[in-house]
Amino acid sequence: PYYTTENGVIYNKDKTELVLYPAGKTDEVFTLPESVKSFSNYAFAYSKLKRVENFDNITELSKYLFAYSSIEEFPKMEDINEISNYDFAYCDNLTKLI
């Protein structure tokens, strides 16, 4: 009763928090639903994503958000007020922060 899924991605019931993007999904690009305002710790950790789009409603990142992922670029840093511990730890492919 507390969670919902869409295409394998786990959200809280009202889709304001992205809880987990499965590490086994093979998509390279993911567009956040406009309803998402926050993330659980490790939400994208170990994912194969290269890029996540639509950070318009996001102002802070949770701990270890992209740790060990395949992320290559991160859009729109100017609206992010807080970057948490190890958000991009071991992201060996990360080459671009906008």
N, C-alpha and C positions, 0 to 999 in steps of 0.2 A: 504493500500500500504506500510505500515511501519513495519508490523509484519507478522510472519508465525508461524504455529503450526505443531507439529509432535507428535502424540500419546497424544494430549491434552496439551503438554508443549508449552508455548509461548516463542518465540525468536524474536529478531529483524530480519529484512528482510534477512540479509546475514548470520544469525545464529552465529554471533560473540558474542552476549550477550544473556544470558538466562534471560528472563523477569519475568516469573512466572511458577513455578511448582505447579499445582493445589493441594490444601489441601485435596481435596476429592479423589485423586488417592490412590489406596490401595497398590501399589507396595512398596516393602521394600528396593529394591536396584535400583539405577539409574546410568547409565553410561553416563557421559557428552560426547557429540559429540566433536571431536577434534577441530572443528572450534570455539568452545566457548572460549572466552578469558576474559569475565567479566560477572557480574551479576547486575541486578537491586536490589535496596534495598528490603528486605523481600522476595527475590526470592523463598526460600524454607520454609519460615515461616509457621508454623502450618501443615507442611506436615507430612505424616505418614512414611516417609523414615527412614530406619535405617542406611543406608550407601549410599554415593555418590562416584562413582569411576571415574578415569581418570582426575585428576587435573593437568596433565602434563603441560598445557599451562596457568595455573592460577598463578598469582603472588600477587594478593590482593583480599580481600573479601569485599563485600559491606556491608553497615549497616544492622543489624538485619537479616543477611542472613539465619540463621537456627532458629531464635527465636521461641520458643514455639513448636518446631518440636519434632519428635520422634527419632532424630538422636542418634545413639549409638556410632559410631566411625567416626573419620575424618582422612583420609589418607594424608601422605606426607606433613607435615607442614614445612619441611626444605626449600621448594621452595616458601613459602608464605612470602612476604616482609611486608605486612601490614594486620593486623586484625582490622576491624572497630568496632565501638561501638556496644555492645550487640549482636555480631554475634552468640553467643551460649547462649543467655539469656533464662532462664527457660527451658533449655534442660535437663530435669531431668534424662533422660536415657543415657546421654553421659558418657561413661566410658573410652574411649580410643582415644588419640590424638597421631598420629604417626609422 
